[in-house]
Amino acid sequence: MTPIAALCAYAVISIAMIGFQIMYTYATQGFGFGFSANRPAVPLSAFGVRVGRAVQNQTESAAYIVPVLVAAQFLGLTDSTTSTLLLLIVLGRAAFAILYYTGIPFVRVPAFVCGTMPSLYLAVVMLMTAAA
């Protein structure tokens, strides 16, 4: 997987999660809910809260994953190790999103680690390469 492909895959996962959140909101709150700025606060179900938190986590993880993917592209990293790391990042984030929706405590942690640790490793390798 190339850095650009990983960045595009990350974007697709993010867009799908946001789209799911929007469709879930319309399905539970009614279609007109999205067209009114003066709507009352509506309590969310436990699943609705998890959907919102999963999107929030995906957005927050973009702060450290996207710069790593962009830097890998700028540095022209295309070796097999980098490709494997990029694939792990994308698969980890996709699995994290799906597992977050389940609501089973701690089941999403391995997927989070799978999406985070390769990005950290890649960032450290790039920093060491740039410093040398």
Secondary structure, DSSP 4 states (H G I P E B T S, - for coil): --HHHHHHHHHHHHHHHHHHHHHHHHHHH-GGGGG-SSPPP-PPPHHHHHHHHHHHHHHHHHHHHHHHHHHHHHTT--SHHHHHHHHHHHHHHHHHHHHHHH--TTTTHHHHHHHHHHHHHHHHHHHHHHH-
